[in-house]
Each structure stands twice: as C-alpha cells, then as structure tokens.
Amino acid sequence: MKNRIDKLGGSQGFTLMELLVVVGIILLLGGIMFPAFSSARQFARKARAKTDVKQLDIALKGVLADYRSWTFARSKGNMPDLSNGKVVDKTMMEYLAWNNPKRVPYMEFDGGATNINGQFADPWKNGYHVATGDGEVSTPAGGKVYRDVIAWSFGPDGKEATGDDVKSWE
C-alpha cells in the first residue's frame, strides 16, 4: 500500500485492488478449510451414531437383566418382538423410556431424536434398528453375532451392508 497523506494528515484508505486481493485470499482459505470442516462434521455424526447404538444395546441388556428372558419381557407388557430385527419406533422408545411394567427408565430420548416417521433417528434421519436373541443374533448382512442384543444404523447412505453402517457389535 502506498503511503498517501491527505491535507489533514490521515490515510486515504485501501485501493480497490488491495481489497480484492484480501477478499480473494479469504475465499481461498475458506475453500481450503471447507473440506476439513465437512469431514469433522461427518466424524461427529458417526461418533453420535456409535454412542446411540451402544446406548440402545445397554438399555436392552437392562431389560433382559430385569426380566431374565425376552419371552418373559414380552409377556409382561408391550415389549415388541425383536428377534428378527426392528426399527426403534415410538412404542419401543416409550417402552425403554418409561412405559414398561416396572416403570424403569432404561434410556432417555431427547425431543429431536426422531425422524418424520416417529422412529428414533440417527444423525442422517434414518431409524435405528435393534435385534435380540438368546445368545445368538442374526446381523443385517446375514451373519451371526454371539450376543443377546445388537443395534445398528445403516449410516449416511441409509442402505444395508454398504460398509458405512454403524454397529454396536464392532
């Protein structure tokens, strides 16, 4: 910048070219940083989904611990059959939150945790899925997991077994 002095001894300001160079540098830096922010946001969404599936897993293990079997838990209230896998809907959320025979809050859900279908939703607005078994559960990809409970999200693409799924058993 040229050192220009007006009659009162002050600077006249920046030229149009200098302002355009500064704006161009800011836009260039913003373009470089945008992918970094985008990947950080995606990482945060995956971390939230992982936490949610782990919490579903723990909540359902609490149900199993209290009722000792899935059949008994279903016979004592409105616990849905989860043996073949099920999306966590409003009924299941209410059961885990308070609407069970013992009135035990196994899990808390915040108000923004549902999608337009009333399902407990992952960060990509797809419903979480859960499945139960007596020591062996079938995974969405057709495999077997030797556990009593599994929970999963189909990930950002919302499609089954595409490699970006978030699973409680991994």
Sequence and secondary structure as in RCSB ss.txt:
>XXXX:A:sequence
MKNRIDKLGGSQGFTLMELLVVVGIILLLGGIMFPAFSSARQFARKARAKTDVKQLDIALKGVLADYRSWTFARS
KGNMPDLSNGKVVDKTMMEYLAWNNPKRVPYMEFDGGATNINGQFADPWKNGYHVATGDGEVSTPAGGKVYRDVI
AWSFGPDGKEATGDDVKSWE
>XXXX:A:secstr
      TTS      HHHHHHHHHHHHHHHHHHHHHHHHHHHHHHHHHHHHHHHHHHHHHHHHHHHHSSHHHHHH
TSS    TT EE  HHHHHHHHT STT        TT B TTS BB TTS B EEEE SS EE TTS EE SSEE
EEE TTTT TTSS  EETT 
